[in-house]
Amino acid sequence: MKIVKKSQTNKFKNSEQCIAIEYPLGDKDINGSIIKLDGRYPQKGKVVNTVCKELAYIVKGSGGIAVGDNIYDVNEGDLVLIYPNEEYYWEGNLIMFVPSTPAWYQQQHKEIT
């Protein structure tokens, strides 16, 4: 078992609109973050995870996720599974809990303009 206290989290500013609060589990198979979004991420284009699956639970707020050529509305209580190599962007005012498997790491996350 592992417990990560809020005081142990790492805060990252992905953009002016997107803040990630990472809970460092030290586990290569899974990790989790709280994402606070106020606008669009990325600011232009899309992003892709080449290795990790992300599961996004909408804790608060509403917005949308664009995957491929489709845009999907999301609201508090919804759950989104993003597969590796799916190109996407988020937009809205959202707080999300996002676990990733295997554990998310920056080198596999790419911006597509």
ZIMOPE-V619308 format. One line per field, one symbol per residue. ss: DSSP state (H for helix, E for strand, L for the rest). phi: phi as a letter, one per 20 degrees, with the letter a starting at -180 (. if undefined). A space follows every 50 residues. Layout:
# ZIMOPE-V619308
ss: ???
phi: ???
This chain:
# ZIMOPE-V619308
ss: LLLLLHHHLEEEEEELLEEEEEELLLLLLLEEEEEEEEEEELLLLEEEEL LLEEEEEEEEEEEEEEELLEEEEEELLLEEEELLLLLEEEEEEEEEEEEE ELLLLHHHEEEEL
phi: .bcdfgfefddcdfafdcdddedfemdfebbbbddddcpccffbmccbde ceedddeefbnbrbcdcmedddfccgneccddegmeebbdbqdcccdcec bggfbgfedcedd
